[in-house]
Amino acid sequence: MPAENTARTRLLDAMIDAIWERSYGSVSVDSICERADVRKGSFYHFFKSKAALAAAALDHLWETRSQPSLEEIFSPTRPPLQRFEKLIEFWHEKSLECLREKGRVLGCPYFNIGAETAGGEPELAAKVSSILDRYQAYLEATLHEAKARGEVDLTDPAETAACLFSLIEGCSTQARIHNDPERVRHFAGAFSRMIGADLKPELQDQLADA
Protein backbone atom coordinates (compact mmCIF):
# COMPACT_ATOMS: atom_id res chain seq x y z
CA MET A 1 0.00 0.00 0.00
CA PRO A 2 2.69 2.62 0.79
CA ALA A 3 4.36 1.95 -2.58
CA GLU A 4 1.04 2.40 -4.40
CA ASN A 5 0.37 5.65 -2.55
CA THR A 6 3.83 6.91 -3.43
CA ALA A 7 3.35 6.11 -7.13
CA ARG A 8 -0.06 7.78 -7.19
CA THR A 9 1.29 10.90 -5.49
CA ARG A 10 4.19 11.07 -7.94
CA LEU A 11 1.72 10.94 -10.82
CA LEU A 12 -0.36 13.74 -9.29
CA ASP A 13 2.66 15.97 -8.72
CA ALA A 14 4.11 15.23 -12.14
CA MET A 15 0.82 16.07 -13.85
CA ILE A 16 0.45 19.42 -12.11
CA ASP A 17 4.03 20.46 -12.81
CA ALA A 18 3.90 19.33 -16.46
CA ILE A 19 0.67 21.07 -17.43
CA TRP A 20 1.59 24.18 -15.43
CA GLU A 21 4.98 24.47 -17.13
CA ARG A 22 3.68 23.54 -20.59
CA SER A 23 -0.02 22.91 -21.32
CA TYR A 24 -2.62 20.21 -20.85
CA GLY A 25 -2.76 19.46 -24.57
CA SER A 26 0.99 18.99 -24.90
CA VAL A 27 1.24 16.44 -22.09
CA SER A 28 0.85 12.73 -22.84
CA VAL A 29 0.31 9.79 -20.51
CA ASP A 30 3.72 8.45 -21.55
CA SER A 31 5.48 11.70 -20.67
CA ILE A 32 3.72 11.87 -17.30
CA CYS A 33 4.72 8.30 -16.48
CA GLU A 34 8.31 9.04 -17.45
CA ARG A 35 8.36 12.21 -15.37
CA ALA A 36 6.84 10.43 -12.36
CA ASP A 37 9.03 7.32 -12.84
CA VAL A 38 5.89 5.17 -12.88
CA ARG A 39 5.05 2.36 -15.28
CA LYS A 40 2.16 2.93 -17.68
CA GLY A 41 0.32 -0.08 -16.27
CA SER A 42 0.44 1.53 -12.85
CA PHE A 43 -1.00 4.71 -14.32
CA TYR A 44 -4.10 2.88 -15.50
CA HIS A 45 -4.36 1.13 -12.15
CA PHE A 46 -4.99 4.53 -10.58
CA PHE A 47 -6.60 6.58 -13.36
CA LYS A 48 -8.77 5.71 -16.34
CA SER A 49 -7.54 8.63 -18.47
CA LYS A 50 -5.33 11.71 -18.62
CA ALA A 51 -8.37 13.87 -17.80
CA ALA A 52 -9.11 11.79 -14.69
CA LEU A 53 -5.52 12.25 -13.54
CA ALA A 54 -5.68 15.99 -14.21
CA ALA A 55 -8.90 16.36 -12.18
CA ALA A 56 -7.40 14.40 -9.28
CA ALA A 57 -4.19 16.42 -9.56
CA LEU A 58 -6.13 19.68 -9.25
CA ASP A 59 -7.78 18.40 -6.07
CA HIS A 60 -4.36 17.32 -4.81
CA LEU A 61 -2.90 20.75 -5.54
CA TRP A 62 -5.75 22.45 -3.73
CA GLU A 63 -5.64 20.19 -0.69
CA THR A 64 -1.86 20.08 -0.22
CA ARG A 65 -0.73 23.55 -1.34
CA SER A 66 -3.39 26.13 -2.11
CA GLN A 67 -5.87 25.60 0.72
CA PRO A 68 -3.21 25.44 3.49
CA SER A 69 -1.68 28.68 2.16
CA LEU A 70 -5.06 30.40 2.01
CA GLU A 71 -6.01 29.21 5.48
CA GLU A 72 -2.83 30.83 6.80
CA ILE A 73 -3.26 34.03 4.81
CA PHE A 74 -6.93 34.43 5.72
CA SER A 75 -6.57 33.31 9.33
CA PRO A 76 -9.30 34.88 11.50
CA THR A 77 -6.56 35.88 13.94
CA ARG A 78 -5.36 38.41 11.35
CA PRO A 79 -7.40 41.62 10.75
CA PRO A 80 -9.24 41.61 7.40
CA LEU A 81 -7.15 44.26 5.64
CA GLN A 82 -3.93 42.55 6.71
CA ARG A 83 -5.22 39.37 5.08
CA PHE A 84 -5.43 41.18 1.76
CA GLU A 85 -1.92 42.56 2.21
CA LYS A 86 -0.68 39.04 2.90
CA LEU A 87 -2.46 37.76 -0.22
CA ILE A 88 -0.76 40.37 -2.42
CA GLU A 89 2.61 39.53 -0.85
CA PHE A 90 1.97 35.83 -1.43
CA TRP A 91 1.22 36.23 -5.15
CA HIS A 92 4.27 38.41 -5.69
CA GLU A 93 6.59 36.09 -3.76
CA LYS A 94 5.28 33.04 -5.64
CA SER A 95 5.90 34.76 -8.98
CA LEU A 96 9.49 35.56 -8.02
CA GLU A 97 9.99 32.02 -6.70
CA CYS A 98 8.63 30.54 -9.91
CA LEU A 99 10.98 32.65 -12.02
CA ARG A 100 13.97 31.54 -9.97
CA GLU A 101 13.07 27.85 -9.84
CA LYS A 102 11.34 27.26 -13.18
CA GLY A 103 13.02 29.90 -15.31
CA ARG A 104 9.65 31.46 -16.15
CA VAL A 105 6.69 33.08 -14.46
CA LEU A 106 3.89 30.54 -14.88
CA GLY A 107 0.85 32.32 -13.47
CA CYS A 108 -2.03 30.52 -11.78
CA PRO A 109 -2.16 26.78 -12.61
CA TYR A 110 -5.93 26.60 -12.13
CA PHE A 111 -6.63 29.55 -14.40
CA ASN A 112 -4.18 28.35 -17.05
CA ILE A 113 -5.68 24.85 -17.15
CA GLY A 114 -9.25 26.11 -17.01
CA ALA A 115 -8.76 28.55 -19.88
CA GLU A 116 -7.23 25.81 -22.03
CA THR A 117 -9.78 23.08 -21.33
CA ALA A 118 -13.03 25.07 -21.12
CA GLY A 119 -14.11 24.15 -24.64
CA GLY A 120 -12.87 20.58 -24.88
CA GLU A 121 -12.84 18.98 -21.42
CA PRO A 122 -16.06 20.09 -19.69
CA GLU A 123 -15.57 17.91 -16.60
CA LEU A 124 -12.06 19.21 -16.08
CA ALA A 125 -13.19 22.78 -16.68
CA ALA A 126 -15.95 22.29 -14.11
CA LYS A 127 -13.37 21.08 -11.60
CA VAL A 128 -11.30 24.23 -12.15
CA SER A 129 -14.40 26.41 -11.82
CA SER A 130 -15.29 24.79 -8.50
CA ILE A 131 -11.80 25.36 -7.10
CA LEU A 132 -11.69 28.98 -8.25
CA ASP A 133 -15.07 29.58 -6.58
CA ARG A 134 -13.58 28.26 -3.32
CA TYR A 135 -10.64 30.62 -3.73
CA GLN A 136 -12.90 33.61 -4.38
CA ALA A 137 -14.99 32.75 -1.32
CA TYR A 138 -12.04 33.71 0.91
CA LEU A 139 -12.07 37.19 -0.61
CA GLU A 140 -15.82 37.58 -0.23
CA ALA A 141 -15.88 36.43 3.40
CA THR A 142 -13.07 38.85 4.27
CA LEU A 143 -14.83 41.75 2.55
CA HIS A 144 -18.03 41.03 4.48
CA GLU A 145 -16.04 41.05 7.73
CA ALA A 146 -14.20 44.24 6.81
CA LYS A 147 -17.53 45.91 5.99
CA ALA A 148 -19.05 44.77 9.30
CA ARG A 149 -16.06 46.28 11.12
CA GLY A 150 -16.45 49.58 9.24
CA GLU A 151 -13.08 49.21 7.49
CA VAL A 152 -14.55 49.34 3.97
CA ASP A 153 -17.70 50.87 2.52
CA LEU A 154 -18.99 48.46 -0.11
CA THR A 155 -22.49 48.05 -1.52
CA ASP A 156 -21.96 44.50 -2.74
CA PRO A 157 -19.00 42.57 -1.23
CA ALA A 158 -19.75 39.54 -3.43
CA GLU A 159 -19.51 41.55 -6.64
CA THR A 160 -16.36 43.29 -5.41
CA ALA A 161 -14.80 39.93 -4.54
CA ALA A 162 -15.47 38.72 -8.09
CA CYS A 163 -13.84 41.84 -9.52
CA LEU A 164 -10.84 41.48 -7.20
CA PHE A 165 -10.38 37.88 -8.20
CA SER A 166 -10.52 38.84 -11.88
CA LEU A 167 -7.89 41.48 -11.19
CA ILE A 168 -5.60 38.96 -9.47
CA GLU A 169 -5.95 36.38 -12.22
CA GLY A 170 -5.55 38.98 -14.96
CA CYS A 171 -2.32 40.35 -13.51
CA SER A 172 -1.04 36.84 -12.92
CA THR A 173 -1.74 35.93 -16.54
CA GLN A 174 -0.02 39.11 -17.74
CA ALA A 175 2.99 38.15 -15.62
CA ARG A 176 3.07 34.77 -17.39
CA ILE A 177 2.70 36.26 -20.86
CA HIS A 178 5.44 38.84 -20.33
CA ASN A 179 7.53 36.62 -18.04
CA ASP A 180 7.60 39.52 -15.62
CA PRO A 181 6.79 39.03 -11.92
CA GLU A 182 6.48 42.80 -11.49
CA ARG A 183 3.18 42.61 -13.36
CA VAL A 184 1.85 41.05 -10.16
CA ARG A 185 3.14 44.00 -8.14
CA HIS A 186 0.92 46.29 -10.20
CA PHE A 187 -2.34 44.99 -8.80
CA ALA A 188 -1.58 46.17 -5.24
CA GLY A 189 -2.66 49.76 -5.95
CA ALA A 190 -5.72 48.75 -7.96
CA PHE A 191 -6.73 46.31 -5.21
CA SER A 192 -6.62 49.15 -2.67
CA ARG A 193 -8.72 51.43 -4.85
CA MET A 194 -11.34 48.77 -5.50
CA ILE A 195 -12.00 48.18 -1.81
CA GLY A 196 -11.47 51.81 -0.77
CA ALA A 197 -8.74 51.07 1.76
CA ASP A 198 -5.04 51.85 1.93
CA LEU A 199 -3.19 48.54 1.72
CA LYS A 200 0.56 48.46 2.25
CA PRO A 201 1.87 45.01 1.36
CA GLU A 202 5.58 44.35 1.83
CA LEU A 203 6.70 43.42 -1.68
CA GLN A 204 10.16 42.02 -2.31
CA ASP A 205 12.51 43.60 -4.81
CA GLN A 206 13.23 41.34 -7.74
CA LEU A 207 16.52 39.56 -7.15
CA ALA A 208 19.29 40.26 -9.63
CA ASP A 209 19.82 36.56 -10.27
CA ALA A 210 16.11 35.79 -10.67
N, C-alpha and C positions, 0 to 999 in steps of 0.2 A: 504493500500500500504506500509507504513513503516514497518508493521509487516512482510509482505511478503519479503521485501528487507532484513530485519534482518535475517530471516530464511535462505534465499538464501546465504547470506554472511557467516553465520555460517557453512553451508554445504561446501562452498568453502574453508574456513579456516580449517575446520576439515579434509577435504580430503587431502589438502597439508600436514598438520602435520602428518596425519596417514601414508601416503605412503612414506614420507620422513623418519619418524622414523622406519618404518617397511619395507613394499614393496607393490607395486601395487597389486600383486597377492594375498597377504594375507589379503587384506582389502575387506570387504563385504559391501553391501548397508546397511544392518542392523547395522553393527558396526559404520558406518559413521553417520547414523541417531541418534544412541545412543550418540555418541561423540558430535554431534552438538545439541542434545536435540531438534530434529525435527522429526515429525511423518513421517512414510514411505510414506503415501499418499502425503504429502507435497513434499517429495523428487521427486516423479514422476510428480508432478505439474511443477517443475522447470527443470528436466532433464529426458531424456528418458532412460538413462543407466548410469552405473558406468563410462564407458569410456567418455561419454558426460560431466559428472561432472568433471572428471579428466582434460579434455581439457580446460574447463571453469576455473578450479582452477589454471591451469598453466598460463592462461592469467591474472587472478586475481593477482597471485603472481608477475608476471612481472609488471603489471600496478601499483600495490600498494607498492611493496617493491623494486624489483630489478631495474626497470628503474629509480625511483627517486634517488636511491643510486648512480647509474651510472652517472646520469646527474650531481650530485654534485661532484663526483670524477673526471669526465672528463669535468668539467666546462671550457669553453674557457678563463675564467679569470685566470686560473692556467696554468703555463708553461707546455708544453708536458711531460717533464721528471718527473715533480712533480706529474702529473696525474698517471703515472705508480707507483711511490712511494706510493701514496695514495691507489692505487688498491691493492698493496701487503699488506699494513697495514690493509686494509679492510678485506681481506681474512683471515689474521692471527687473527684479532680481532674477526671475526665471528666464527672461529673455537674454540677459547677459550670460547666465549660466549655460544656456543652450548654445549660444554663439561660441563660448569657450570650449564646450565639450563636444558639440556636434559639427562645429565649423559653419553653422548657419542658424539664423533665427527661424524657428519652425512654427511659431504661432500656437494656436489652441488645437490640440489633436481632435477634440470632439467636433469643433466647428469645421476643421479641414475635412474630416471624414464625412460629416453630414452634408456639406456642400457638394462633395463629389458623388455621393451615393443617393441623393434625394430622388433622382429620376429613375434609377435602375435597380436599387435594392431597398424597397419600401420598408421591410422589417428592420433593416439596419438603420435606415434613416429615422424610423420611429424610435429606436433605441436611443439614438443621439438626441432627438428632440426631448425625450423623457429626462435624460440626464441634464440637458441644458436648462430645462424647467426647474429642476432641483437646485441647480446653481443659482438661477435668478431668484429663487425663493429666499435665499439668504439676504439678497439685496432688499427685497420687498419687506421682509420682516424687520430689518434694521431701520429702514425708512419709517415704517409705522412706529417703531419705538422712539426714534428721534423726533418724530412729529408729536408724539404723546408727551415727550419731555420738553417740548417747546424749542428744540434746537434747529428745526427746519419748519418752513411754512409751505406745505405742499397740499394741493387740492386732491390729487390722486396718486398716492405712493405706489400703487401697482403699475400705473402707466409710466411713472418716472423710473421705476425699477427696470421696466422693459427698455426704456430709452438708454439708461445707464449701461445695461448689459449689451445693447447694440453698439454703444460707444466703445466699450471694452473690446468686444470681438472685432470691431472694425479697425481699431488701432493695432490690435494684435495681428490681424491679417495684413495690414499695411507694413508692419514690421517684418513679416515673413516675405512679402513681395519685394521689399527694398533691402532685405537683409540688414536691417537697421534697428537695433533695440531701442534707440532713442525715440522712435515713433511711438513706443509705449509710454515714454515719459510725457508726451504731448497731451495725453488724455487727463492728466492730473488737474490742470486748470479748467478744462471743460467740465469735468466731473464736479468740481466745486461750484461752478456757475449753475449747473443743472439742479443741484440740490439747495442752492442759496446759502452755502456755508463755506467758511474759509478753511480748507484742508491744507495741511502742511506735511505731506509725506516726506520721509527721509530717503531720497533717491541716490543711489550710488553713482559715482562718475564711472564712465566706461573705462575699463582697464586698457592700457596701451597694448597689451599682448592678447586682447580678446579677439 
